[in-house]
Amino acid sequence: TRARLAETPAAEVIANHLMGFYELGAIHLSRQPPAFEDAALAIDALRAVLERVGDRLGEAGPVLNQAQSQIQMAFVQVKDQYAAAAAGEADGSAASSDADDA
């Protein structure tokens, strides 16, 4: 309710929303195939808010900064794995085309 929300410190509410951005990014990264554009938007939103108000989030600030670093690393890893898998499939289909031609 609005009354309960009004009683909750803004830093706590914002930290909860930022964890939602983190989770949204993770969900889009775990899709098959990964939804990189949507994941990047969630991660960028997390980073943008943290850059502006992270130092005002109390104890949650360092935790959220760590979460941001983790999700950014996960994004890069998933993107690299996806690119490698796609390249492997392309190499495999090229190899089978060459084998079919022989």
N, C-alpha and C positions, 0 to 999 in steps of 0.2 A: 504494500500500500504506500501511498504518498507520504503518510506520516512516518512510517518506519524508515522509508528512504531518506526523509529529511533528517532523521535522527542519526543516520549512518554517516561517518566522516566521508567527505567527497573523495579523499585519497583512496579509501577502501573501495568505493564504488568504481572509481576509475581503474584501479588495479584489477578488479574483477573483469571489467570490460576488456582490458588489455590482455588478460589471460584468454578471453574469448577470441581475440584476434590471433593469438598464438595457436589456439586449438583449431581455429578455422584454417589457418595456414597448413597445419599438420594434416587435417582432413583432406584438403585439396592435394597435398603431396602424396597421400596414401591411395588416392583414386587410381584406377587402372583404365586408361593411361592417366598419369598425373596431370592435374589441371594447373600447369605452371603459372599461367597468367593470374588466375584467382589466388593461388598461393602467394604470389609475389605482391599482389595488392594487400592482402592481409598482413604480410610481413612488413611491407613498406608503411602501412598505417601504424603498426606497433612501433616501428622505429621512429616515425615522425612524432608521435605523441611522447614517447620516452625522451626524445631529444629536447622537447620543449618543457616537459614538466616532470621528468624522471627524478630530479633531485628534490621534488616536493611530495613524493609518494611514500616517504618514511621508510620503514623496513622493507616494504614491497619493492622499492626502487632497484636495489641490487639484484634481487631475485628475478625481476622482470628483465633487467639488462642481461642476465645470464640466459634467461629463456630466449631472448631475442638472438643472442649469439648462437645458441643451439639450433634454433629453427633456421637461421641463415645458413649454418653449416649443413644442416640436413637438406635444405633446398639445393645447395651446390652438389652434394653427394647424389641425391636422387636424379638431378638433371644430368650429371656425368654418367651415372649408371644407365639411365634411359637412353642417352646418346650412344653409349657403348653397345647396348643391346640392339639399338636400331642399326648401328653400323655393322654389327655382327650378323644381323638378319639380312642386311643388304649384301654383305660379303657372301653369306651362305647361299642366297638366291642367285648371285652372280656365278658362284662356283657350280651350283646345280645347272644353271643355264649352259655353262661351259661344258659340263659333263654331258648334258643332253645333246650338245652340238657334236660331240666326239663320236 
